[in-house]
Structures are given as structure tokens and as C-alpha cells.
Amino acid sequence: ETGSEDIDILPNGLAFISSGLKYPGLKSFAPDKPAEIFLMDLNEDNPRAVELRISRGFDLASFNPHGISTYID
């Protein structure tokens, strides 16, 4: 609804999407909503973004993803 900040697509068709960037001077459509990371499987007939759960103990209040990248070992 409010858009994503960045996306990284793996060779196997999985896409990781960062959303919720709050930046001075940038309008936020959901200023009180915490940032999120979504996963989308582009191999599905009707792919949809699914929010990934972030581990307990992680400071969601200060989570402000600007970009996303993956590392394949």
C-alpha cells in the first residue's frame, strides 16, 4: 500500500523486499508503522508478498531499512 524501498531477487526466484523507510523530508504514509521485510516467491502462479517475522529482541522501533542485499555462499 505504501510501497517498497528496495528489492533483491535471488537466482532461484525468491525476492526480498524492504519497506517502511522513514527519512527526513520524505513523506511517510504510515509514520507509526514499523518497517518490514517481505518475501515473494516469483515462481508461484500468483506471487504475493509475505511479511517475514523478525526475531524477538530485535529493536523494531529503530529498524529503518534503506536498501537490501543478499549474500550467497
mmJSON file of the N, C-alpha and C atoms, coordinates in Angstrom:
{"data_MODEL":{"atom_site":{
"group_PDB":["ATOM","ATOM","ATOM","ATOM","ATOM","ATOM","ATOM","ATOM","ATOM","ATOM","ATOM","ATOM","ATOM","ATOM","ATOM","ATOM","ATOM","ATOM","ATOM","ATOM","ATOM","ATOM","ATOM","ATOM","ATOM","ATOM","ATOM","ATOM","ATOM","ATOM","ATOM","ATOM","ATOM","ATOM","ATOM","ATOM","ATOM","ATOM","ATOM","ATOM","ATOM","ATOM","ATOM","ATOM","ATOM","ATOM","ATOM","ATOM","ATOM","ATOM","ATOM","ATOM","ATOM","ATOM","ATOM","ATOM","ATOM","ATOM","ATOM","ATOM","ATOM","ATOM","ATOM","ATOM","ATOM","ATOM","ATOM","ATOM","ATOM","ATOM","ATOM","ATOM","ATOM","ATOM","ATOM","ATOM","ATOM","ATOM","ATOM","ATOM","ATOM","ATOM","ATOM","ATOM","ATOM","ATOM","ATOM","ATOM","ATOM","ATOM","ATOM","ATOM","ATOM","ATOM","ATOM","ATOM","ATOM","ATOM","ATOM","ATOM","ATOM","ATOM","ATOM","ATOM","ATOM","ATOM","ATOM","ATOM","ATOM","ATOM","ATOM","ATOM","ATOM","ATOM","ATOM","ATOM","ATOM","ATOM","ATOM","ATOM","ATOM","ATOM","ATOM","ATOM","ATOM","ATOM","ATOM","ATOM","ATOM","ATOM","ATOM","ATOM","ATOM","ATOM","ATOM","ATOM","ATOM","ATOM","ATOM","ATOM","ATOM","ATOM","ATOM","ATOM","ATOM","ATOM","ATOM","ATOM","ATOM","ATOM","ATOM","ATOM","ATOM","ATOM","ATOM","ATOM","ATOM","ATOM","ATOM","ATOM","ATOM","ATOM","ATOM","ATOM","ATOM","ATOM","ATOM","ATOM","ATOM","ATOM","ATOM","ATOM","ATOM","ATOM","ATOM","ATOM","ATOM","ATOM","ATOM","ATOM","ATOM","ATOM","ATOM","ATOM","ATOM","ATOM","ATOM","ATOM","ATOM","ATOM","ATOM","ATOM","ATOM","ATOM","ATOM","ATOM","ATOM","ATOM","ATOM","ATOM","ATOM","ATOM","ATOM","ATOM","ATOM","ATOM","ATOM","ATOM","ATOM","ATOM","ATOM","ATOM","ATOM","ATOM","ATOM","ATOM","ATOM","ATOM","ATOM"],
"id":[1,2,3,4,5,6,7,8,9,10,11,12,13,14,15,16,17,18,19,20,21,22,23,24,25,26,27,28,29,30,31,32,33,34,35,36,37,38,39,40,41,42,43,44,45,46,47,48,49,50,51,52,53,54,55,56,57,58,59,60,61,62,63,64,65,66,67,68,69,70,71,72,73,74,75,76,77,78,79,80,81,82,83,84,85,86,87,88,89,90,91,92,93,94,95,96,97,98,99,100,101,102,103,104,105,106,107,108,109,110,111,112,113,114,115,116,117,118,119,120,121,122,123,124,125,126,127,128,129,130,131,132,133,134,135,136,137,138,139,140,141,142,143,144,145,146,147,148,149,150,151,152,153,154,155,156,157,158,159,160,161,162,163,164,165,166,167,168,169,170,171,172,173,174,175,176,177,178,179,180,181,182,183,184,185,186,187,188,189,190,191,192,193,194,195,196,197,198,199,200,201,202,203,204,205,206,207,208,209,210,211,212,213,214,215,216,217,218,219],
"type_symbol":["N","C","C","N","C","C","N","C","C","N","C","C","N","C","C","N","C","C","N","C","C","N","C","C","N","C","C","N","C","C","N","C","C","N","C","C","N","C","C","N","C","C","N","C","C","N","C","C","N","C","C","N","C","C","N","C","C","N","C","C","N","C","C","N","C","C","N","C","C","N","C","C","N","C","C","N","C","C","N","C","C","N","C","C","N","C","C","N","C","C","N","C","C","N","C","C","N","C","C","N","C","C","N","C","C","N","C","C","N","C","C","N","C","C","N","C","C","N","C","C","N","C","C","N","C","C","N","C","C","N","C","C","N","C","C","N","C","C","N","C","C","N","C","C","N","C","C","N","C","C","N","C","C","N","C","C","N","C","C","N","C","C","N","C","C","N","C","C","N","C","C","N","C","C","N","C","C","N","C","C","N","C","C","N","C","C","N","C","C","N","C","C","N","C","C","N","C","C","N","C","C","N","C","C","N","C","C","N","C","C","N","C","C","N","C","C","N","C","C"],
"label_atom_id":["N","CA","C","N","CA","C","N","CA","C","N","CA","C","N","CA","C","N","CA","C","N","CA","C","N","CA","C","N","CA","C","N","CA","C","N","CA","C","N","CA","C","N","CA","C","N","CA","C","N","CA","C","N","CA","C","N","CA","C","N","CA","C","N","CA","C","N","CA","C","N","CA","C","N","CA","C","N","CA","C","N","CA","C","N","CA","C","N","CA","C","N","CA","C","N","CA","C","N","CA","C","N","CA","C","N","CA","C","N","CA","C","N","CA","C","N","CA","C","N","CA","C","N","CA","C","N","CA","C","N","CA","C","N","CA","C","N","CA","C","N","CA","C","N","CA","C","N","CA","C","N","CA","C","N","CA","C","N","CA","C","N","CA","C","N","CA","C","N","CA","C","N","CA","C","N","CA","C","N","CA","C","N","CA","C","N","CA","C","N","CA","C","N","CA","C","N","CA","C","N","CA","C","N","CA","C","N","CA","C","N","CA","C","N","CA","C","N","CA","C","N","CA","C","N","CA","C","N","CA","C","N","CA","C","N","CA","C","N","CA","C","N","CA","C","N","CA","C","N","CA","C","N","CA","C"],
"label_alt_id":[null,null,null,null,null,null,null,null,null,null,null,null,null,null,null,null,null,null,null,null,null,null,null,null,null,null,null,null,null,null,null,null,null,null,null,null,null,null,null,null,null,null,null,null,null,null,null,null,null,null,null,null,null,null,null,null,null,null,null,null,null,null,null,null,null,null,null,null,null,null,null,null,null,null,null,null,null,null,null,null,null,null,null,null,null,null,null,null,null,null,null,null,null,null,null,null,null,null,null,null,null,null,null,null,null,null,null,null,null,null,null,null,null,null,null,null,null,null,null,null,null,null,null,null,null,null,null,null,null,null,null,null,null,null,null,null,null,null,null,null,null,null,null,null,null,null,null,null,null,null,null,null,null,null,null,null,null,null,null,null,null,null,null,null,null,null,null,null,null,null,null,null,null,null,null,null,null,null,null,null,null,null,null,null,null,null,null,null,null,null,null,null,null,null,null,null,null,null,null,null,null,null,null,null,null,null,null,null,null,null,null,null,null,null,null,null,null,null,null],
"label_comp_id":["GLU","GLU","GLU","THR","THR","THR","GLY","GLY","GLY","SER","SER","SER","GLU","GLU","GLU","ASP","ASP","ASP","ILE","ILE","ILE","ASP","ASP","ASP","ILE","ILE","ILE","LEU","LEU","LEU","PRO","PRO","PRO","ASN","ASN","ASN","GLY","GLY","GLY","LEU","LEU","LEU","ALA","ALA","ALA","PHE","PHE","PHE","ILE","ILE","ILE","SER","SER","SER","SER","SER","SER","GLY","GLY","GLY","LEU","LEU","LEU","LYS","LYS","LYS","TYR","TYR","TYR","PRO","PRO","PRO","GLY","GLY","GLY","LEU","LEU","LEU","LYS","LYS","LYS","SER","SER","SER","PHE","PHE","PHE","ALA","ALA","ALA","PRO","PRO","PRO","ASP","ASP","ASP","LYS","LYS","LYS","PRO","PRO","PRO","ALA","ALA","ALA","GLU","GLU","GLU","ILE","ILE","ILE","PHE","PHE","PHE","LEU","LEU","LEU","MET","MET","MET","ASP","ASP","ASP","LEU","LEU","LEU","ASN","ASN","ASN","GLU","GLU","GLU","ASP","ASP","ASP","ASN","ASN","ASN","PRO","PRO","PRO","ARG","ARG","ARG","ALA","ALA","ALA","VAL","VAL","VAL","GLU","GLU","GLU","LEU","LEU","LEU","ARG","ARG","ARG","ILE","ILE","ILE","SER","SER","SER","ARG","ARG","ARG","GLY","GLY","GLY","PHE","PHE","PHE","ASP","ASP","ASP","LEU","LEU","LEU","ALA","ALA","ALA","SER","SER","SER","PHE","PHE","PHE","ASN","ASN","ASN","PRO","PRO","PRO","HIS","HIS","HIS","GLY","GLY","GLY","ILE","ILE","ILE","SER","SER","SER","THR","THR","THR","TYR","TYR","TYR","ILE","ILE","ILE","ASP","ASP","ASP"],
"label_asym_id":["A","A","A","A","A","A","A","A","A","A","A","A","A","A","A","A","A","A","A","A","A","A","A","A","A","A","A","A","A","A","A","A","A","A","A","A","A","A","A","A","A","A","A","A","A","A","A","A","A","A","A","A","A","A","A","A","A","A","A","A","A","A","A","A","A","A","A","A","A","A","A","A","A","A","A","A","A","A","A","A","A","A","A","A","A","A","A","A","A","A","A","A","A","A","A","A","A","A","A","A","A","A","A","A","A","A","A","A","A","A","A","A","A","A","A","A","A","A","A","A","A","A","A","A","A","A","A","A","A","A","A","A","A","A","A","A","A","A","A","A","A","A","A","A","A","A","A","A","A","A","A","A","A","A","A","A","A","A","A","A","A","A","A","A","A","A","A","A","A","A","A","A","A","A","A","A","A","A","A","A","A","A","A","A","A","A","A","A","A","A","A","A","A","A","A","A","A","A","A","A","A","A","A","A","A","A","A","A","A","A","A","A","A","A","A","A","A","A","A"],
"label_entity_id":["1","1","1","1","1","1","1","1","1","1","1","1","1","1","1","1","1","1","1","1","1","1","1","1","1","1","1","1","1","1","1","1","1","1","1","1","1","1","1","1","1","1","1","1","1","1","1","1","1","1","1","1","1","1","1","1","1","1","1","1","1","1","1","1","1","1","1","1","1","1","1","1","1","1","1","1","1","1","1","1","1","1","1","1","1","1","1","1","1","1","1","1","1","1","1","1","1","1","1","1","1","1","1","1","1","1","1","1","1","1","1","1","1","1","1","1","1","1","1","1","1","1","1","1","1","1","1","1","1","1","1","1","1","1","1","1","1","1","1","1","1","1","1","1","1","1","1","1","1","1","1","1","1","1","1","1","1","1","1","1","1","1","1","1","1","1","1","1","1","1","1","1","1","1","1","1","1","1","1","1","1","1","1","1","1","1","1","1","1","1","1","1","1","1","1","1","1","1","1","1","1","1","1","1","1","1","1","1","1","1","1","1","1","1","1","1","1","1","1"],
"label_seq_id":[1,1,1,2,2,2,3,3,3,4,4,4,5,5,5,6,6,6,7,7,7,8,8,8,9,9,9,10,10,10,11,11,11,12,12,12,13,13,13,14,14,14,15,15,15,16,16,16,17,17,17,18,18,18,19,19,19,20,20,20,21,21,21,22,22,22,23,23,23,24,24,24,25,25,25,26,26,26,27,27,27,28,28,28,29,29,29,30,30,30,31,31,31,32,32,32,33,33,33,34,34,34,35,35,35,36,36,36,37,37,37,38,38,38,39,39,39,40,40,40,41,41,41,42,42,42,43,43,43,44,44,44,45,45,45,46,46,46,47,47,47,48,48,48,49,49,49,50,50,50,51,51,51,52,52,52,53,53,53,54,54,54,55,55,55,56,56,56,57,57,57,58,58,58,59,59,59,60,60,60,61,61,61,62,62,62,63,63,63,64,64,64,65,65,65,66,66,66,67,67,67,68,68,68,69,69,69,70,70,70,71,71,71,72,72,72,73,73,73],
"pdbx_PDB_ins_code":[null,null,null,null,null,null,null,null,null,null,null,null,null,null,null,null,null,null,null,null,null,null,null,null,null,null,null,null,null,null,null,null,null,null,null,null,null,null,null,null,null,null,null,null,null,null,null,null,null,null,null,null,null,null,null,null,null,null,null,null,null,null,null,null,null,null,null,null,null,null,null,null,null,null,null,null,null,null,null,null,null,null,null,null,null,null,null,null,null,null,null,null,null,null,null,null,null,null,null,null,null,null,null,null,null,null,null,null,null,null,null,null,null,null,null,null,null,null,null,null,null,null,null,null,null,null,null,null,null,null,null,null,null,null,null,null,null,null,null,null,null,null,null,null,null,null,null,null,null,null,null,null,null,null,null,null,null,null,null,null,null,null,null,null,null,null,null,null,null,null,null,null,null,null,null,null,null,null,null,null,null,null,null,null,null,null,null,null,null,null,null,null,null,null,null,null,null,null,null,null,null,null,null,null,null,null,null,null,null,null,null,null,null,null,null,null,null,null,null],
"Cartn_x":[0.815,0.0,0.856,1.933,2.766,4.05,4.237,5.394,6.577,7.521,8.726,9.903,10.963,12.155,13.134,13.272,14.236,13.833,14.401,14.118,15.395,15.596,16.723,16.172,16.393,15.855,16.996,16.823,17.823,17.681,18.729,18.654,17.526,17.102,16.042,14.635,14.526,13.223,12.629,13.341,12.861,13.269,12.328,12.58,12.42,13.394,13.327,13.064,12.1,11.655,11.73,12.384,12.404,11.344,10.698,9.609,9.587,9.145,8.961,10.048,10.826,11.879,11.28,11.846,11.463,12.705,12.578,13.713,13.265,14.064,13.67,13.368,12.237,11.834,11.075,11.022,10.308,8.969,7.879,6.551,6.368,5.86,5.57,4.062,3.543,2.106,1.664,2.619,2.32,3.418,3.46,4.579,4.71,3.625,3.682,3.866,3.885,4.025,5.501,5.925,7.341,7.708,8.98,9.474,9.323,9.35,9.138,10.047,10.258,10.915,9.911,9.73,8.791,9.552,8.946,9.471,8.411,8.83,7.912,8.557,7.817,8.312,7.787,8.663,8.266,8.004,8.232,7.941,6.475,5.752,4.34,3.491,2.351,1.443,0.93,0.618,0.135,1.001,2.205,3.095,2.507,2.721,2.287,3.369,3.485,4.483,3.995,4.874,4.566,5.55,5.017,5.883,6.689,7.993,8.85,8.835,8.763,8.836,10.277,10.442,11.772,11.953,13.109,13.393,13.086,12.655,12.442,13.769,13.676,14.877,15.447,14.953,15.402,14.668,15.362,14.768,14.006,12.738,11.924,11.689,11.687,11.426,12.486,13.718,14.782,15.105,14.38,14.608,14.132,15.043,14.744,15.524,15.083,15.879,15.948,17.167,17.396,18.228,17.528,18.193,18.145,18.499,18.58,19.485,20.258,21.088,21.214,21.571,21.727,23.139,23.557,24.863,24.629,25.128,25.02,26.396,26.504,27.787,27.888],
"Cartn_y":[-1.2,0.0,1.26,1.251,2.445,2.306,1.172,0.988,0.369,-0.082,-0.682,0.237,0.031,0.855,0.194,-1.136,-1.828,-3.294,-3.965,-5.383,-6.055,-7.296,-8.1,-9.466,-9.861,-11.12,-12.123,-13.281,-14.343,-15.134,-15.849,-16.649,-17.692,-18.137,-19.149,-18.55,-17.229,-16.594,-16.045,-16.169,-15.575,-14.108,-13.26,-11.826,-11.34,-10.589,-9.953,-8.469,-7.933,-6.552,-5.804,-4.651,-3.818,-2.731,-2.415,-1.449,-0.675,0.559,1.34,2.352,2.723,3.714,5.032,5.552,6.875,7.749,8.81,9.663,11.114,11.983,13.392,13.988,14.622,15.241,14.315,13.021,12.042,11.76,11.968,11.75,10.281,10.043,8.683,8.514,7.501,7.245,6.495,5.92,5.189,5.491,6.71,7.11,6.307,5.709,4.95,3.451,3.015,1.591,1.235,0.138,-0.243,-0.734,-0.662,-1.142,-2.657,-3.18,-4.614,-5.131,-6.438,-7.156,-8.194,-8.256,-9.196,-10.193,-11.355,-12.38,-12.685,-12.774,-13.101,-14.178,-15.256,-16.326,-16.074,-15.611,-15.255,-16.477,-17.681,-18.906,-19.305,-18.731,-19.056,-18.436,-19.047,-18.515,-17.125,-16.935,-15.645,-15.215,-14.732,-14.382,-13.263,-13.39,-12.332,-12.134,-10.92,-10.594,-11.058,-11.769,-12.266,-11.62,-11.013,-10.372,-11.423,-11.195,-12.091,-11.658,-12.634,-12.331,-12.008,-10.98,-10.59,-11.105,-11.66,-12.303,-11.404,-12.048,-11.317,-10.73,-9.608,-8.951,-7.958,-7.985,-7.034,-5.717,-4.607,-3.302,-2.809,-3.188,-2.788,-1.286,-0.63,0.811,1.591,1.096,1.806,1.177,0.123,-0.548,0.358,0.749,1.696,1.276,0.184,-0.356,0.583,0.838,1.633,0.769,0.072,-0.866,-2.271,-3.225,-4.615,-5.348,-6.262,-7.101,-8.462,-9.454,-10.806,-11.286,-12.265,-12.884,-14.381,-14.922,-16.349,-16.963,-17.945,-18.599,-19.853],
"Cartn_z":[0.0,0.0,0.0,0.78,0.842,0.046,-0.607,-1.47,-0.767,-1.556,-1.004,-1.264,-0.496,-0.667,-1.627,-1.53,-2.376,-2.499,-3.501,-3.725,-4.213,-3.766,-4.236,-4.628,-5.864,-6.37,-6.513,-5.855,-5.916,-7.217,-7.638,-8.859,-8.838,-7.643,-7.562,-7.609,-7.784,-7.921,-6.635,-5.512,-4.27,-4.239,-3.856,-3.796,-2.368,-1.888,-0.578,-0.799,-0.062,-0.261,1.064,1.065,2.264,2.121,3.229,3.205,4.519,4.451,5.666,5.941,4.936,5.146,5.619,6.683,7.175,7.074,6.319,6.009,6.107,6.72,6.822,5.447,5.341,4.084,3.151,3.467,2.655,3.318,2.582,3.144,3.515,4.717,5.17,5.235,4.562,4.558,5.814,6.531,7.766,8.789,9.314,10.18,11.47,11.95,13.19,12.979,11.73,11.425,11.337,11.997,11.915,10.51,10.21,8.921,8.836,7.616,7.41,6.3,6.329,5.235,4.745,3.439,2.826,1.963,1.765,0.878,-0.173,-1.419,-2.51,-3.37,-3.638,-4.498,-5.907,-6.78,-8.141,-9.017,-8.489,-9.223,-9.113,-8.179,-7.981,-9.091,-9.364,-10.387,-10.016,-8.745,-8.253,-7.062,-7.334,-6.223,-5.366,-4.046,-3.14,-2.093,-1.629,-0.618,0.747,1.466,2.803,3.775,4.832,5.82,6.571,6.683,7.457,8.914,9.813,11.243,11.599,12.389,12.839,14.257,14.535,15.82,17.005,18.087,19.339,19.791,20.469,20.948,19.953,18.729,17.715,17.946,17.867,18.127,16.887,16.8,15.65,15.593,16.75,16.784,16.009,15.993,15.287,13.927,13.551,12.262,11.141,10.265,9.197,7.949,7.289,6.177,4.98,4.547,3.341,2.414,1.536,0.644,1.225,0.394,0.835,-0.149,0.374,-0.489,0.156,-0.621,-0.115,-0.427,0.331,0.122,-0.058,-1.139,-1.41,-1.26,-0.376,-0.123,-0.96],
"occupancy":[1.0,1.0,1.0,1.0,1.0,1.0,1.0,1.0,1.0,1.0,1.0,1.0,1.0,1.0,1.0,1.0,1.0,1.0,1.0,1.0,1.0,1.0,1.0,1.0,1.0,1.0,1.0,1.0,1.0,1.0,1.0,1.0,1.0,1.0,1.0,1.0,1.0,1.0,1.0,1.0,1.0,1.0,1.0,1.0,1.0,1.0,1.0,1.0,1.0,1.0,1.0,1.0,1.0,1.0,1.0,1.0,1.0,1.0,1.0,1.0,1.0,1.0,1.0,1.0,1.0,1.0,1.0,1.0,1.0,1.0,1.0,1.0,1.0,1.0,1.0,1.0,1.0,1.0,1.0,1.0,1.0,1.0,1.0,1.0,1.0,1.0,1.0,1.0,1.0,1.0,1.0,1.0,1.0,1.0,1.0,1.0,1.0,1.0,1.0,1.0,1.0,1.0,1.0,1.0,1.0,1.0,1.0,1.0,1.0,1.0,1.0,1.0,1.0,1.0,1.0,1.0,1.0,1.0,1.0,1.0,1.0,1.0,1.0,1.0,1.0,1.0,1.0,1.0,1.0,1.0,1.0,1.0,1.0,1.0,1.0,1.0,1.0,1.0,1.0,1.0,1.0,1.0,1.0,1.0,1.0,1.0,1.0,1.0,1.0,1.0,1.0,1.0,1.0,1.0,1.0,1.0,1.0,1.0,1.0,1.0,1.0,1.0,1.0,1.0,1.0,1.0,1.0,1.0,1.0,1.0,1.0,1.0,1.0,1.0,1.0,1.0,1.0,1.0,1.0,1.0,1.0,1.0,1.0,1.0,1.0,1.0,1.0,1.0,1.0,1.0,1.0,1.0,1.0,1.0,1.0,1.0,1.0,1.0,1.0,1.0,1.0,1.0,1.0,1.0,1.0,1.0,1.0,1.0,1.0,1.0,1.0,1.0,1.0,1.0,1.0,1.0,1.0,1.0,1.0],
"B_iso_or_equiv":[0.0,0.0,0.0,0.0,0.0,0.0,0.0,0.0,0.0,0.0,0.0,0.0,0.0,0.0,0.0,0.0,0.0,0.0,0.0,0.0,0.0,0.0,0.0,0.0,0.0,0.0,0.0,0.0,0.0,0.0,0.0,0.0,0.0,0.0,0.0,0.0,0.0,0.0,0.0,0.0,0.0,0.0,0.0,0.0,0.0,0.0,0.0,0.0,0.0,0.0,0.0,0.0,0.0,0.0,0.0,0.0,0.0,0.0,0.0,0.0,0.0,0.0,0.0,0.0,0.0,0.0,0.0,0.0,0.0,0.0,0.0,0.0,0.0,0.0,0.0,0.0,0.0,0.0,0.0,0.0,0.0,0.0,0.0,0.0,0.0,0.0,0.0,0.0,0.0,0.0,0.0,0.0,0.0,0.0,0.0,0.0,0.0,0.0,0.0,0.0,0.0,0.0,0.0,0.0,0.0,0.0,0.0,0.0,0.0,0.0,0.0,0.0,0.0,0.0,0.0,0.0,0.0,0.0,0.0,0.0,0.0,0.0,0.0,0.0,0.0,0.0,0.0,0.0,0.0,0.0,0.0,0.0,0.0,0.0,0.0,0.0,0.0,0.0,0.0,0.0,0.0,0.0,0.0,0.0,0.0,0.0,0.0,0.0,0.0,0.0,0.0,0.0,0.0,0.0,0.0,0.0,0.0,0.0,0.0,0.0,0.0,0.0,0.0,0.0,0.0,0.0,0.0,0.0,0.0,0.0,0.0,0.0,0.0,0.0,0.0,0.0,0.0,0.0,0.0,0.0,0.0,0.0,0.0,0.0,0.0,0.0,0.0,0.0,0.0,0.0,0.0,0.0,0.0,0.0,0.0,0.0,0.0,0.0,0.0,0.0,0.0,0.0,0.0,0.0,0.0,0.0,0.0,0.0,0.0,0.0,0.0,0.0,0.0,0.0,0.0,0.0,0.0,0.0,0.0],
"pdbx_formal_charge":[null,null,null,null,null,null,null,null,null,null,null,null,null,null,null,null,null,null,null,null,null,null,null,null,null,null,null,null,null,null,null,null,null,null,null,null,null,null,null,null,null,null,null,null,null,null,null,null,null,null,null,null,null,null,null,null,null,null,null,null,null,null,null,null,null,null,null,null,null,null,null,null,null,null,null,null,null,null,null,null,null,null,null,null,null,null,null,null,null,null,null,null,null,null,null,null,null,null,null,null,null,null,null,null,null,null,null,null,null,null,null,null,null,null,null,null,null,null,null,null,null,null,null,null,null,null,null,null,null,null,null,null,null,null,null,null,null,null,null,null,null,null,null,null,null,null,null,null,null,null,null,null,null,null,null,null,null,null,null,null,null,null,null,null,null,null,null,null,null,null,null,null,null,null,null,null,null,null,null,null,null,null,null,null,null,null,null,null,null,null,null,null,null,null,null,null,null,null,null,null,null,null,null,null,null,null,null,null,null,null,null,null,null,null,null,null,null,null,null],
"auth_seq_id":[1,1,1,2,2,2,3,3,3,4,4,4,5,5,5,6,6,6,7,7,7,8,8,8,9,9,9,10,10,10,11,11,11,12,12,12,13,13,13,14,14,14,15,15,15,16,16,16,17,17,17,18,18,18,19,19,19,20,20,20,21,21,21,22,22,22,23,23,23,24,24,24,25,25,25,26,26,26,27,27,27,28,28,28,29,29,29,30,30,30,31,31,31,32,32,32,33,33,33,34,34,34,35,35,35,36,36,36,37,37,37,38,38,38,39,39,39,40,40,40,41,41,41,42,42,42,43,43,43,44,44,44,45,45,45,46,46,46,47,47,47,48,48,48,49,49,49,50,50,50,51,51,51,52,52,52,53,53,53,54,54,54,55,55,55,56,56,56,57,57,57,58,58,58,59,59,59,60,60,60,61,61,61,62,62,62,63,63,63,64,64,64,65,65,65,66,66,66,67,67,67,68,68,68,69,69,69,70,70,70,71,71,71,72,72,72,73,73,73],
"auth_comp_id":["GLU","GLU","GLU","THR","THR","THR","GLY","GLY","GLY","SER","SER","SER","GLU","GLU","GLU","ASP","ASP","ASP","ILE","ILE","ILE","ASP","ASP","ASP","ILE","ILE","ILE","LEU","LEU","LEU","PRO","PRO","PRO","ASN","ASN","ASN","GLY","GLY","GLY","LEU","LEU","LEU","ALA","ALA","ALA","PHE","PHE","PHE","ILE","ILE","ILE","SER","SER","SER","SER","SER","SER","GLY","GLY","GLY","LEU","LEU","LEU","LYS","LYS","LYS","TYR","TYR","TYR","PRO","PRO","PRO","GLY","GLY","GLY","LEU","LEU","LEU","LYS","LYS","LYS","SER","SER","SER","PHE","PHE","PHE","ALA","ALA","ALA","PRO","PRO","PRO","ASP","ASP","ASP","LYS","LYS","LYS","PRO","PRO","PRO","ALA","ALA","ALA","GLU","GLU","GLU","ILE","ILE","ILE","PHE","PHE","PHE","LEU","LEU","LEU","MET","MET","MET","ASP","ASP","ASP","LEU","LEU","LEU","ASN","ASN","ASN","GLU","GLU","GLU","ASP","ASP","ASP","ASN","ASN","ASN","PRO","PRO","PRO","ARG","ARG","ARG","ALA","ALA","ALA","VAL","VAL","VAL","GLU","GLU","GLU","LEU","LEU","LEU","ARG","ARG","ARG","ILE","ILE","ILE","SER","SER","SER","ARG","ARG","ARG","GLY","GLY","GLY","PHE","PHE","PHE","ASP","ASP","ASP","LEU","LEU","LEU","ALA","ALA","ALA","SER","SER","SER","PHE","PHE","PHE","ASN","ASN","ASN","PRO","PRO","PRO","HIS","HIS","HIS","GLY","GLY","GLY","ILE","ILE","ILE","SER","SER","SER","THR","THR","THR","TYR","TYR","TYR","ILE","ILE","ILE","ASP","ASP","ASP"],
"auth_asym_id":["A","A","A","A","A","A","A","A","A","A","A","A","A","A","A","A","A","A","A","A","A","A","A","A","A","A","A","A","A","A","A","A","A","A","A","A","A","A","A","A","A","A","A","A","A","A","A","A","A","A","A","A","A","A","A","A","A","A","A","A","A","A","A","A","A","A","A","A","A","A","A","A","A","A","A","A","A","A","A","A","A","A","A","A","A","A","A","A","A","A","A","A","A","A","A","A","A","A","A","A","A","A","A","A","A","A","A","A","A","A","A","A","A","A","A","A","A","A","A","A","A","A","A","A","A","A","A","A","A","A","A","A","A","A","A","A","A","A","A","A","A","A","A","A","A","A","A","A","A","A","A","A","A","A","A","A","A","A","A","A","A","A","A","A","A","A","A","A","A","A","A","A","A","A","A","A","A","A","A","A","A","A","A","A","A","A","A","A","A","A","A","A","A","A","A","A","A","A","A","A","A","A","A","A","A","A","A","A","A","A","A","A","A","A","A","A","A","A","A"],
"auth_atom_id":["N","CA","C","N","CA","C","N","CA","C","N","CA","C","N","CA","C","N","CA","C","N","CA","C","N","CA","C","N","CA","C","N","CA","C","N","CA","C","N","CA","C","N","CA","C","N","CA","C","N","CA","C","N","CA","C","N","CA","C","N","CA","C","N","CA","C","N","CA","C","N","CA","C","N","CA","C","N","CA","C","N","CA","C","N","CA","C","N","CA","C","N","CA","C","N","CA","C","N","CA","C","N","CA","C","N","CA","C","N","CA","C","N","CA","C","N","CA","C","N","CA","C","N","CA","C","N","CA","C","N","CA","C","N","CA","C","N","CA","C","N","CA","C","N","CA","C","N","CA","C","N","CA","C","N","CA","C","N","CA","C","N","CA","C","N","CA","C","N","CA","C","N","CA","C","N","CA","C","N","CA","C","N","CA","C","N","CA","C","N","CA","C","N","CA","C","N","CA","C","N","CA","C","N","CA","C","N","CA","C","N","CA","C","N","CA","C","N","CA","C","N","CA","C","N","CA","C","N","CA","C","N","CA","C","N","CA","C","N","CA","C","N","CA","C","N","CA","C","N","CA","C","N","CA","C"],
"pdbx_PDB_model_num":[1,1,1,1,1,1,1,1,1,1,1,1,1,1,1,1,1,1,1,1,1,1,1,1,1,1,1,1,1,1,1,1,1,1,1,1,1,1,1,1,1,1,1,1,1,1,1,1,1,1,1,1,1,1,1,1,1,1,1,1,1,1,1,1,1,1,1,1,1,1,1,1,1,1,1,1,1,1,1,1,1,1,1,1,1,1,1,1,1,1,1,1,1,1,1,1,1,1,1,1,1,1,1,1,1,1,1,1,1,1,1,1,1,1,1,1,1,1,1,1,1,1,1,1,1,1,1,1,1,1,1,1,1,1,1,1,1,1,1,1,1,1,1,1,1,1,1,1,1,1,1,1,1,1,1,1,1,1,1,1,1,1,1,1,1,1,1,1,1,1,1,1,1,1,1,1,1,1,1,1,1,1,1,1,1,1,1,1,1,1,1,1,1,1,1,1,1,1,1,1,1,1,1,1,1,1,1,1,1,1,1,1,1,1,1,1,1,1,1]
}}}
